[in-house]
Amino acid sequence: MFKTRLLSGILLIIIALVTVIMGGRLLFGVLFIISLIGMTELYKAFNIQAKAPGICGYIFAVAYYALLYLKPVLPENTDWFMLLFMAFLICMMAVFVFSFPKYQTEQILAAFFGVFYVAVMLSYIYQIRILPGGVFTVWLVFICSWGCDTCAYCVGMLIGKHKMAPKLSPKKSVEGGVGGIAGAALVGVLYALAINKWGNAGADLMRFAIIGAVGGAISQIGDLAASAIKRNHDIKDYGNLIPGHGGILDRFDSVIFTAPMIYYLAVLL
């Protein structure tokens, strides 16, 4: 199992390196495919992946990515994304009422939630990449998420005593959580030093430390949120696409939450 997990992890890193470094249409296309797979994993938990609510979700996820791609050439006097989600909500309510009582309220809400939770939030990786200096900033999404996870695990194993969410994740501790945030901030600083030396990026150390700390904190919420959904639906993994790691949502649960936060921090700071 360890060997399988290790090999899968190496392959994921290679794919991430190639797609993020290349950016552009390649990164956009990979994120689009990953989003649809992740939505399918979530929809399976609610048994709507091949039913009307799920199909509507897929259609509007495609529409969202189309709008995102065409955003530079669209008229700026209309909030196209708000219009899209209003149309999506109306469509979901139409499915709900005209097929009543075929679907539960939870299933309708899950279909709407899935587009925003997976497709929209993952798309921020692409949106960070196209920012000025995004070729460097985008890696903070992964550094914060995976760096925080590693540091939290190590600190929790060494000094963890107080449970963070005892019923949801008994092995996670408050000490580990704090250690993960501090570790993500430190890794952010080290990353800034590295790209300043070898990439001539001119990254501000304090800015990267703040982004790292906030990203690390948010990533833990993302991890626990994905676990809570699995617990509610009594499933171990969202899928088995990635041997040893589970599905897309199992591997990208923290990244999903971290990407939007880092985008807005990068813009604001």
Secondary structure as the mmCIF struct_conf table of DSSP 4:
data_model
#
loop_
_struct_conf.conf_type_id
_struct_conf.id
_struct_conf.beg_label_comp_id
_struct_conf.beg_label_asym_id
_struct_conf.beg_label_seq_id
_struct_conf.end_label_comp_id
_struct_conf.end_label_asym_id
_struct_conf.end_label_seq_id
HELX_RH_AL_P HELX_RH_AL_P1 PHE A 2 MET A 22
HELX_RH_AL_P HELX_RH_AL_P2 GLY A 24 ALA A 45
TURN_TY1_P TURN_TY1_P1 PHE A 46 ASN A 47
TURN_TY1_P TURN_TY1_P2 GLN A 49 ALA A 50
BEND BEND1 LYS A 51 LYS A 51
HELX_RH_AL_P HELX_RH_AL_P3 ALA A 52 LEU A 70
HELX_RH_3T_P HELX_RH_3T_P1 LYS A 71 VAL A 73
BEND BEND2 LEU A 74 LEU A 74
TURN_TY1_P TURN_TY1_P3 GLU A 76 ASN A 77
BEND BEND3 THR A 78 THR A 78
HELX_RH_AL_P HELX_RH_AL_P4 TRP A 80 PHE A 98
TURN_TY1_P TURN_TY1_P4 SER A 99 PRO A 101
BEND BEND4 LYS A 102 TYR A 103
HELX_RH_AL_P HELX_RH_AL_P5 THR A 105 GLY A 114
HELX_RH_PI_P HELX_RH_PI_P1 VAL A 115 VAL A 120
HELX_RH_AL_P HELX_RH_AL_P6 MET A 121 LEU A 122
TURN_TY1_P TURN_TY1_P5 SER A 123 SER A 123
HELX_RH_AL_P HELX_RH_AL_P7 TYR A 124 ARG A 129
TURN_TY1_P TURN_TY1_P6 ILE A 130 ILE A 130
BEND BEND5 LEU A 131 LEU A 131
TURN_TY1_P TURN_TY1_P7 PRO A 132 GLY A 133
HELX_RH_AL_P HELX_RH_AL_P8 GLY A 134 THR A 137
TURN_TY1_P TURN_TY1_P8 VAL A 138 VAL A 138
HELX_RH_AL_P HELX_RH_AL_P9 TRP A 139 ILE A 159
BEND BEND6 HIS A 162 HIS A 162
STRN STRN1 LYS A 163 ALA A 165
TURN_TY1_P TURN_TY1_P9 PRO A 166 LEU A 168
STRN STRN2 SER A 169 SER A 173
HELX_RH_AL_P HELX_RH_AL_P10 VAL A 174 TRP A 198
BEND BEND7 GLY A 199 GLY A 199
HELX_RH_AL_P HELX_RH_AL_P11 LEU A 205 ASN A 232
TURN_TY1_P TURN_TY1_P10 HIS A 233 ASP A 234
BEND BEND8 LYS A 236 LYS A 236
BEND BEND9 TYR A 238 TYR A 238
BEND BEND10 LEU A 241 LEU A 241
STRN STRN3 ILE A 242 ILE A 242
TURN_TY1_P TURN_TY1_P11 PRO A 243 HIS A 245
STRN STRN4 GLY A 246 GLY A 246
BEND BEND11 GLY A 247 GLY A 247
HELX_RH_AL_P HELX_RH_AL_P12 ILE A 248 LEU A 268
#
